[in-house]
Amino acid sequence: MKKNQIYITTGFQLLNTLEYLNFSGKMKDFNEVVVVGEYLTARKGVENILKLHKWNNVIFLFPKWLLTIKNKLIRQILMNLWAKVRIDLIFDKKAALLLGSYHNLYCQYVFQKIENNNSILLDDGSSSIEYGDTVILKRRLIEKIFGLKKTNIIPTFFFTAYKDILDRKGISDVTLEENRYTYLRSLKQSQKTGSEVYFIGAPLVEQGYIKEEEYLEKINKLKKLHKLIYVPHPREKHSKVAEIANSIFVLKTDVPFELYLVAQNELPKLIIGYHTSVIFNVNKLFGDKIPTNYIKLKDTGNLNYANKLISKYEELDLISSELKI
C-alpha cells in the first residue's frame, strides 16, 4: 500500500488534504497525518476535520502542555527543539509528502529533508496567490536549529483553488491542478437563503495593519445596517473578540467556516470581510448564491504588504463587491 505523509497546521489545510486525496484517488492509501500546529485553537479545528475520514495514523507533533507554556520566548525555543527531534524521528523518506503550508517553519524543514522531491503542496488560503515569493527566515536561533536561512518550497505538484490567478514567479516548472472543492460539494444539501449576515474576522489589528478603534468602528456601523454575526479568526486577540461579543453574536465553531456553511439548513444573506480567503472559497463552493462584500484597507503602514493587496483586490473585484464604509 502506498503511503502519504501529510504535514498540516490547521483544519482548513486538512480539509484541502481531503480534497486532494479525493481528486487523486488516494483516499485508500496509507494516509498518515502529522499535525504541526502551534496553537490549541487551531488544533480543535483539526480534531473536528479528522472525524470526516478514517486516517491510518495521526501524530500531534507537540504535546498540549508545551503549547500552554505562558512565557512566549521559552515556549518557542522549546517547541523548535522538540520539533527538530520529533520530525527527524517521524519523517518517512519513502512516503509521498503532502504539505499544508509553504510558509510554516516545520513544513519547510520537512521539505528540506526529502531526496526525490516527491511532494505535493496544498494551498493555505488566499495568501497562496503570492506563493512565488521567497520565504526568508531571519532569526538566528532558528537558523542554527533547523539549518534554514532562505527557503521556498518548490513541490512537484501544487493543488490550489487559485490556479488561474496564482503568481507563477519562480514556479514555472511546478504542475498545477485546481482544487474545485469536489469533496466538500458532495457534502452539501439543498439550502434556501436565510437572513443571516456574517462578518469574517481577521487578525489585522494583531498584525498591525489597522488600528483596533477603526476595526471596531466599522463593525459598529455594519451592525446598524444588518443583524450581524461575527466569525472570529483563531489568531485574533481574546479581548478584541470579547469587546465585539458585547454587542453582536459571535459564532464559535471549531471547523473551517466553509464546512460550517455546508452543514447549515440555510445559506447566509450576505458575507462581509476584508481580503479573506473565505470570500474566494465561498465563491468556489456556492457561486452567486451567496453575495459577498469586501472592505479595503486604507493604509496598512507596510508598503510591501500594500503592494501584495493590489492583486488580491483585482481578483476580489471579479467575484465580490467593495463595501465602502
Secondary structure, DSSP 8 states (H G I E B T S, - for coil): --EEEEEESSHHHHHHHHHHHHHHT-TTSEEEEEE--S-HHHHHHHHHHHTTS--SEEEESS-HHHHT-S-HHHHHHHHHHHHHHHHHHH--TTSEEEES-SS-HHHHHHHHH-SS--EEEE--SGGGGGTTS-EE---HHHHHHH--SEE----SEEEETTGGG---TT-TTSEEEE---HHHHHT----EE-S-EEEE--TTTTTTSS-HHHHHHHHHHHHTTS-EEEE--TTS-HHHHHHHHTTSEE---SS-HHHHHHTSSEE-SEEEESS-HHHHHHHHHHGGGS-EEE---S--S-HHHHHHHHHHHHHHHHHSEE---
